[in-house]
Amino acid sequence: MDADRMRLLLRALMAFVLAAIAAYVIATLFFTSANLIRLSAVGAEITVADAVRTFLFDVRGMAPSLLWTQYGSLIFIGFAIAFPVAAVLRRFSMRSEAARWIAPTLYPLAGATAIALILILSYQTYEVFAFAGARGVLGSLAQCLAGAVGGYLFQIMLARKEVRS
């Protein structure tokens, strides 16, 4: 493999890792916030320090690891499947004038879809919401938004890569 291809591969890998981390941190912020809002709705007094401690606990506790059932690990796995599919679809859409408009939406859509599938499959597997902050439509949409942000970040980083190359 020549040096240019290796550099492109490393940049794509870095974009993937950063996008997955960003999606994970945003998703964690969303579900931690949802849980704290629910707790305060039943009378719990949550200070800013409590909220920060809880967020940091959640980020650490569900971080990507060799245990594939961790939320962070599932996001990495989901993105590892969704982004290559989006890349193939993007390549096909760029060949067609009529479908070219969809290309900028494919990575964000892939990220959101990966998160949606994680939530759906975890619910079907355990028959409960494995991630309490994703309960209800708003919680699930917030998680999907985190995936879309990760996909958008990936797309931006790839676009920068293509411009520089």
N, C-alpha and C positions, 0 to 999 in steps of 0.2 A: 504494500500500500504506500503510495507516495505521500510526501509531507503535507501537501494541500488537502488531500482527502482525510488524512489523520487529523489535521487541524479542524476541518469542518465537522468531523465526527465528534471530536472533543467539545467543540462549541455547542453542538446539538445536545450532547449529553449534559453539559453544564446548564443549558437552557431547560432541559427536562427536570433536572434535580432542583433548580431554583423555582421552577413553576410548581412542582409538586410540594415543595416546602412552603411556598407562599399560600397555596390552596389549603394545605393542612393547617397553617397558623390562622388563616382567615376563618376556616370552618370551625376550628377550635374556639376562636373568639366568638363566633356566632352561637355555637351551642352552649358555651359557658354563659354567655349573656342571657340566652333563653332560659337556662336553668335558674340563674340568679333572679331573673324577673319573676319566674313562677314561685320561687321561694319568698320573695318579698310580697307577692300577691297574697300569700297565706299568713303574712305577718312577721316574717323573719326580717330582722334589721341587718342589712348588708352595707358595710362600710366600703369605701374605695380600697382600703388595704385588704379587706376580705375578698373583694372582687379580683384584685391583682393576684393575690395568693392562689385563689381558686383557678384563675386562668393559667398561671404558671404550673400549678399542679396538674391541670388537664393537659397542657402542652407536653409536659414531661411524661405523664402517665399513659398517653395514647400515641406517643411518638413512634415513628417507623423503627422497627427492630426485626430481628430474625423470626419473631413470632408473627406470622402472616395475618393473624386476626386483629392486630392493632389497627386502629383507624388510619394512622399515618401510613402503615404498610399497605393497607387496602387502597389508599389513594395512589401510592406509587404503582401498585399493580394495575389499578384501573387506568391510570394515565399511560402506562406502558402498553396497554392494549388499545386504548382509544386514540392516542396521538398518531401511531402509524396508520391506523384506519383513516383518520382525518387527512393524513399526508397523501394517501392514495386517492381519496375522494377529491382532494385539492388539485392533484395533478390532472385528474380527469376533467374537473370543472374548468380549469384554466385552458383546456383545449377547445372548449365550446364557448362561443360568444354569448349564447343565451344563458349559460350556467355560470359564467365568470363572476357574476355578482355575489354568488354564494361563498366563494373562496375565503373572504375575510371572516366569515362566521364559523368556519369549520372547526378550528381549534378550540374556541370558547364553547361551542356546542359539544364538542367531544369531551371537554372537561366537565361540563354540566351533566352530560349523559353518564360519564363514569361514576360521578357521585350519586346520581339518581339510581343507577344499577346497584351500587354498594348498599344504599338504603333499602331498596326493594328486596335484594337477595338476603340481606341480614334479617329483615323482617320475616321473610318466608322461612328462613332457616331456624330462627329462634322464637318466632311467633310473638315477639315483643320488639319494640324499637330498641335496637342495641345501642343507639346513641340518643339519649334522652332529649337533647336539644333539637333533634330533628322531628320531634312529634308534631303532628299537624301539618297543614299545608304551608303555613308561613315558615316553620322551622325547616321543612324539607326544601322549600324554595331558597331559603338562606344558604343551606348547604350546597345546593346546585349553583347558586351565585358564586360561592367560593370556588367551585370547580371551574366555572366560566372565567373567573378572574385568573386562575392558574393557566387555563388554556390561552387566554388573551396575552398573558405575560410570555408564555412560550412562543406565541406567534410573533410578538414584538421582538423577542430576542433572536428568533430565526430571521426576521426581516433585516435586523441590523447585521446579522451574519452575512446575508446575501448581498447587502449594500457594500459591505467592506470587502467582500471577496472579489 
